[in-house]
Amino acid sequence: QQQVKQSPQSLIVQKGGISIINCAYENTAFDYFPWYQQFPGKGPALLIAIRPDVSEKKEGRFTISFNKSAKQFSLHIMDSQPGDSATYFCAASRMDSSYKLIFGSGTRLLVRP
Amino acid sequence: EAQVTQNPRYLITVTGKKLTVTCSQNMNHEYMSWYRQDPGLGLRQIYYSMNVEVTDKGDVPEGYKVSRKEKRNFPLILESPSPNQTSLYFCASSPGLAGANVLTFGAGSRLTVL
């Protein structure tokens, strides 16, 4: 079964710190890797996404790092804020079927003031 | 406002009592899907639909049915719910074309089966 493995399951970071969430995938045909952010009581929403032709993508305080040879990618949240407290899901798919995502198990992030 | 609307948001039912969770989107999206979210398991796909009258099984379809008679609606049917179907359910939609599709999720439906 195609899988995306995500770690850690939960993460506590002080305000201003760096949050790092890691994911690993198995299927080498995957070429689209989004991260979704979910606040309590809400559905997930796209945060940032990357394709494997680049090793890094940055949007504001959020950065995806991608290591194609290791089949791993990670989300870095710089200067973490209490408002970043949420559950984060990594996901993967093929670009020609990017609507059919395989999700990781999720990471619950708590940023303490 | 572009959105995916699910109803009900919360439901407590008993084993064996048929129920339907409705899902409607107003973005003219071709693709719609149902996921269930369970602690430690993330989001797992139940069923998806590429267009009207076109549906297919996801990773965990057992115990569920779907239909896509209209483009905007994609109801999830539990014919005989069991306690292991207690979960948080999400409907999602996307344009469905090749490329970097963004899934738009509903707010979720929390189902408890006693």
Interface residues (C-beta under 8 A of the other chain):
Chain A: Q1 Q6 Q9 Y32 P34 Y36 G41 K42 G43 P44 A45 L46 A49 R51 F89 M95 D96 S97 S98 Y99 K100 L101 F103 G104 S105 G106
Chain B: V4 Y31 S33 Y35 Q37 G40 L41 G42 L43 R44 Q45 Y48 D59 F90 A92 S94 P95 G96 A98 G99 A100 N101 V102 L103 F105 G106 A107 G108
